[in-house]
């Protein structure tokens, strides 16, 4: 039986980020780290592929540059009915093809000396001799630590006996050639992420997205629906027919739904009550939970990996492999604090029509909030350090602000 210090189950962004950060922090542990992948790269993943600039810079600090096709994002468009707010700043992020992105990161990890076994499915875990016996369809291993980076339906979570109440968002998406929507689609939207909240509080606790992307060298558009299922709104008939809501969105763009291949996947929502560790076991990425406002996965997956690597290295140096403080480390981190704040935003936007209207009017009418939002997304501004400033802006808007939508600001360009 082969013995390792760390076995990481899953080689998506969370798993490879964990492996790469362990390599950077403690090469001696990395030399005894194994990554297990149930499929082989490249493998299909249902994901819109938006990668924040903050994630790109985090990878660059590890010596990894994105040498795959991508669309650079310079605008975020927020739509509500006929009203549009454009938030503009250069290089907010990238849109990638997830299969290519994951393959690229896994390849970089292997080139850095990380051992990766593909087509090896986890079948069992058992505590023994101060560690875990990890069984797969191809072999058996022993490891002191297991990191579950195996997504929302995490098998590591189940086999480790980690039980909590899971709320999973629903995502539906299609990818269509850009010319099917408009011959000059990319003249207008090549650098723009669109988030449409027109159906929020009517039949969605979420939004419709529209992102540019590149597939096999061709210009495509990803159109999808996110519903977080924590604060379901609208009649039950709507909630049971989220797929039909997406179909109507496709028809409104002149597309024939029968010509579109609809993909779907669940995403575990992060809540403070989530259980994300057990003795000798850590969960990262979707296995731990992502933000309930946007369901964003890639940026937080990379940040989870960064934090988990620090936790693993600290555990080996102190001899405490309980990981009992891991949830506290998440909540005290910048990205964990953001996930919690996004949870509050989700509760306000999706759970209360009054708060939804207030937040939308605040965003539409406050250039400062627009600037904070776009720079926070880019990674050049940390709202966590300016909570009082944000609170003051909200209080001022509540008392004195224009509650209407829209108005023009120096950062956001508004079209009525």
Buried (B, 14 or more C-beta within 10 A) or exposed (E): EEEBBBBBBBBBBBBBBBBBBBBBBBEEBBBBBBBBBBBEBBBEBBBBBBBBBBBBEBBEEBEBEBEBBBBBBBBBBBBBEEBBBBBBBEEBBBBBBBBBBBBBBBBBBBEBEBBBBBEBBBEEBEBEEEBBBBBBEEEEBBBBBBBBBBBBBBBBBBBBEBEEEBBBBBBBBBBBEBBBBBEEBBEEBBBBBBBBBBBBBEBBBBBBBBBBBBBEEEBBBBBBBBBBBBBBBBEEEBBEEBEBBBBEBBEEBEBEBEEBEBBBBBBBBBBEEBBBBBBBBBBBBBBBBBBBBBBBBBBBBBBBBBBBBBBBBBBBEEEEBEBEBBBEBBEEBBBBBBBBBBBEBBBBBBBBEEBBBBBBBBBBBBEBBBBBBBBBBBBEBEBBEBEEEBEEBBEEBEEEBEEEBBBEBEBBBBEE
